Amino acid sequence: MSDISKLLSQKGLKCTRQRLEILNVLKNADAPVTAEMIFSKLGTLSLSTVYRTLEKFTSAGLVSRQVFGDGNELYYELTYMKHRHYAVCLSCRKVRYINGCPVRETHLDDFTVTGHRLELFGYCNECRAAK
């Protein structure tokens, strides 16, 4: 049994071909991806199947859902990729991870920090070069 199929069974989900394919895309992604990105990589599943599966994964705690920028698109990633920060291109909407955490050592008097999110917005090299 592969790691991915074990992960599904631990979350009480059936191990189907469609679920394995979607999880493989998420596992191999170098940044959060949209349902449309997953759909375009697979091509063998309908977009509605991708969305339904991502909802099941999110409900089971297997996948986290992120909203970047104006909130028009939802991005998904495996939940074991915890505590990540992102840079979002305002032109092509590409999302990439930021290495490290500049907020980790923040101390505030009379306030207990239990979590945070950090998103940086700008232009990737490709979009900047095209301007």
C-alpha positions in Angstrom: 0.0 0.0 0.0 1.5 3.4 -1.0 1.8 6.3 1.3 -1.0 8.1 -0.4 -3.4 5.2 -0.1 -2.5 4.9 3.5 -3.2 8.6 4.0 -6.7 8.1 2.4 -7.6 5.1 4.6 -6.4 7.0 7.8 -8.9 9.7 6.9 -11.7 7.2 6.4 -11.8 7.8 2.6 -12.0 5.1 -0.1 -8.9 4.7 -2.3 -10.1 5.4 -5.8 -8.1 6.1 -9.0 -9.5 9.6 -9.2 -8.5 10.4 -5.6 -5.0 8.9 -6.0 -4.5 11.0 -9.2 -5.5 14.2 -7.5 -3.4 13.5 -4.5 -0.4 12.8 -6.7 -0.8 16.2 -8.4 -1.0 17.9 -5.0 2.0 15.9 -3.6 4.1 16.9 -6.6 3.1 20.6 -6.8 5.7 23.1 -5.8 3.0 25.6 -4.8 -0.7 25.6 -4.0 -2.8 24.8 -7.0 -6.3 25.6 -8.2 -8.9 22.9 -9.2 -8.5 24.1 -12.8 -4.7 23.5 -12.6 -5.3 19.9 -11.3 -7.9 19.4 -14.0 -5.5 20.5 -16.8 -2.8 18.2 -15.5 -5.0 15.2 -15.4 -7.4 15.7 -18.3 -9.0 12.3 -17.5 -11.4 13.6 -14.9 -14.2 16.1 -15.1 -13.7 19.5 -13.4 -16.7 18.8 -11.2 -15.1 15.5 -10.0 -11.9 17.5 -9.1 -14.0 20.0 -7.1 -16.0 17.4 -5.3 -12.9 15.4 -4.4 -11.1 18.5 -3.2 -14.1 19.3 -1.0 -14.0 15.8 0.5 -10.3 16.1 1.1 -10.7 19.5 2.8 -13.5 18.2 5.0 -11.3 15.3 6.0 -8.5 17.6 6.9 -6.2 16.1 4.2 -6.1 19.3 2.1 -6.1 22.9 3.1 -7.8 25.6 1.1 -6.2 29.0 0.6 -7.5 32.3 -0.8 -5.0 34.8 -2.2 -5.4 38.4 -3.1 -8.9 39.3 -4.3 -10.3 35.9 -3.4 -11.5 35.0 -6.9 -9.6 31.7 -6.9 -9.2 29.0 -4.3 -5.9 27.2 -4.0 -5.3 23.8 -2.5 -2.3 22.0 -0.9 -1.8 19.0 1.3 -2.1 19.8 5.0 1.2 18.3 6.0 2.8 21.3 4.2 2.0 23.4 7.3 3.2 26.9 8.1 3.9 28.3 4.6 4.1 31.9 3.4 3.4 32.9 -0.2 4.4 35.4 -2.9 1.6 36.0 -5.5 2.1 37.5 -8.9 -0.5 40.2 -9.6 -0.2 39.6 -13.4 -0.2 35.8 -14.0 -1.5 34.9 -10.5 1.3 32.3 -10.0 1.8 31.5 -6.3 5.2 30.5 -4.9 6.4 29.6 -1.4 8.6 31.9 0.6 11.4 30.2 2.4 11.5 30.8 6.1 9.2 32.7 8.4 9.9 36.4 9.2 7.1 36.4 11.8 8.2 33.4 13.9 9.9 35.4 16.6 7.3 38.1 17.0 6.5 38.9 20.6 3.5 41.1 21.7 2.9 42.1 25.3 -0.5 41.0 26.6 -1.3 39.0 23.4 -0.7 35.3 22.7 -0.1 34.6 19.0 -1.7 31.3 17.9 -1.2 31.6 14.2 -0.6 33.9 11.2 -0.7 34.2 7.5 1.6 36.2 5.2 1.1 36.9 1.6 3.4 39.2 -0.5 2.1 40.6 -3.8 4.2 41.8 -6.8 5.3 40.6 -10.2 7.2 37.4 -11.0 10.4 37.6 -13.3 8.5 36.5 -16.4 5.7 39.1 -16.0 8.2 41.9 -15.1 10.3 41.0 -18.2 7.2 41.2 -20.4 6.4 44.7 -19.3 
